[in-house]
Amino acid sequence: MKETKKIIIITGLSGGGKSTAAKYLEDLEFYCIDNIPPDLIPNLFHLINENPEIHRAALVLDIRNPKFRELAGGMLQRLKKEFPEVEVWFFKADEKTLIKRFSETRRPHPLQRYESEKSLQELIEEEIEYLKPVEEEATKILDTSHMTPHELKQLIKDLIAGGKGTFKITFLSFGFKYGIPQEADNVFDVRFLPNPHFVPELRAKTGMDKEVKKFILKFPETLSLIEKLKDLIFFTIPHYYREGKSYLTFAFGCTGGQHRSVAIAEILAEAVAKEFPDFDIFVEHREQKKRKNISKRSHAKK
């Protein structure tokens, strides 16, 4: 029986992490080829499949090549039909992160050679539009906006080893009076709930204390809110995971970040840890400077 080889096409936005990923894959004994002209890819696939010395390969394909824009989308469709086992990894990051990365490295954007009069932000926005058909063909979308190089390396190791990466979900409490957390993907305002701060015996406690939770949970609006948020969060998590996010943050804010937001974050984190035992679930209370892993997989390792 002919060996099934693992072939990954690495593509995506300039500055999204493609080169870093290729280096890590090379460390994992992948035969890596960078900046491939799109019209050569089909022949290269056949050569790789016929070479007994190559078991795993990664091909970097991106906008540096002039023909990429016109050929990439259709070529990926044909490749996936002819080679169903091929994986297409699309690397991306948000505009703010991409601008920061280009500024730090002081490297020009690849499109600058063709459109030197445009700003870096304009070039990034243009590339995002160009690559929408390519992103649609991806089997895995990896958003590296909030990843360190070490975290990206670990994610790639997880993907190669088990076919899926770890997914870290944080339930973050905060106080609006101290500002909205920039890392939050979703922000929920729970200031409309009854405030334990005005109950003298609860004022010095926090939402981590059972007395505060008991007070908050005795109100119908709290119970209704929790059920509605659970429905939304349970629905969105699988879609975020499919999108390729490895970090996801749900933030809950009250006035000072001591009672209501803390309790709601704790309650929802426990529910998600039970519903999604394969993911890493964290609870973080910003104003208390506390963070803990409550996931089932974390307890299983102990």
Summary of the structure (lengths in Angstrom):
residues: 302
radius of gyration: 23.2
end to end distance: 41.6
largest distance: 76.3
contacts: 936
relative contact order: 0.12
helix: 48%
strand: 18%
